[in-house]
Amino acid sequence: LTVVLMSTWEALSRYSPTTMSSGLVSGGPVSLIYGFILAIVGSMATAASLGEMVSMYPTAGGQYHFIAKFAPDKWQNILSWFVGWIGTFGWVSFTASAPYLAAGMIQGLVVLTCEAYQPQRWHLSLIYWALVGFATALNIWGSRLFSLVETASLVIHLVGFVVVLIVMWVCVPAKHNATFVFTTFLNSTGWSSNGLACLGYDGAIHLCEEMVNPETAVPYCMLGSLTINDILGFVFLLTILFCMGDMENALDTPTNYPIIEIFRSVTGSSAGSCALTAVLIIAAWLGTIALLASTARMVLSLARDRALPFSGYLSQLDTHTDLPKRAIITTSSLLVLFGLINIASTTAFNAILSLAVLGLHISYLVPILFFLWRRLSAPHSLSYGP
């Protein structure tokens, strides 16, 4: 599940407003390659720290429970509340990103294949709502199919990666050389000073109460999924940079997604681009289901600790299935509201999505800092996990 939640190689291609476009404009290939390496190092260190903490206290609340164990007594309540809220909002924003970007790619393919089509923001929101509705329905009424969906997501994640790579390396008419990929620095931001552009592995934590032996299973799951995704992501990033063709054409594409234009350039046809992009869309579509499941458990955990409005209502499980249906519906309702924001302003919606990165990393940083403080100041007070 965590492998699918991260979907690193798909994210590198899907996040056109942030990951790919920003990296290419703010530094070029150099920023993407070395920025990604720095991100790998930082993510592995963070995952190792979170893994140590979850092995000691395996609870669905994760970070906000950790801070309650490690912070000084007088700060525990306020810090737990802060970390819980900002982490939950980060997860809700993170969950919204998958259906939104899948919807954007669907709209981008329509732009690619139908010259008469004029894209509208409300079109995108309608597609986004349909994807959210599908994920909600499956989480509530399709729990028996959940394992099948997870398997399908993993197959798409791994097999799709191989298919996309083979097609790109075989079909590309001309490749860039290693000098372009590893040494080319470009600054198209308008800033006179050059700088390095470097811009959900904790999903398993929030499902740990439904796992066997979470003290050991969750840390291995986090580090293992991060390792797999980092390898796939780095290989995919190298493939994109070697095979992307003209960078200006990719950035100026009317589809708003450079990867769609890169696929079209590599395959030489719109049909080929549609086929490869469909892999990314399906992966995001299925990944939305897992993201919603993990986020709803985070909402449930906060509600059980009376940290949310209407906590008594949200903390109740369905009497027949033991699923947090109310938490799922509440999370989905927030996602629907995000779609309304997109109709009013895409900039505002993208700003909310960017909070996923900020919120999640703050929720990682605060407990890690206090864990370090406790290890240095009172190591005898810690009871380490297996």
MOKABEL-V931395 format. One record per helix or strand of 2 or more residues. SS is the DSSP state (H for helix, E for strand). FROM is the first residue (numbers start at 1). LEN is the number of residues. If there is no record, write none. Layout:
SS/FROM/LEN, SS/FROM/LEN
This chain:
H/2/5, H/8/7, H/16/10, E/26/2, H/29/28, H/63/8, H/73/41, H/121/21, H/143/29, H/178/6, E/186/2, H/201/10, H/214/30, H/247/5, H/258/10, H/270/35, H/311/4, H/325/20, H/346/32, H/379/3
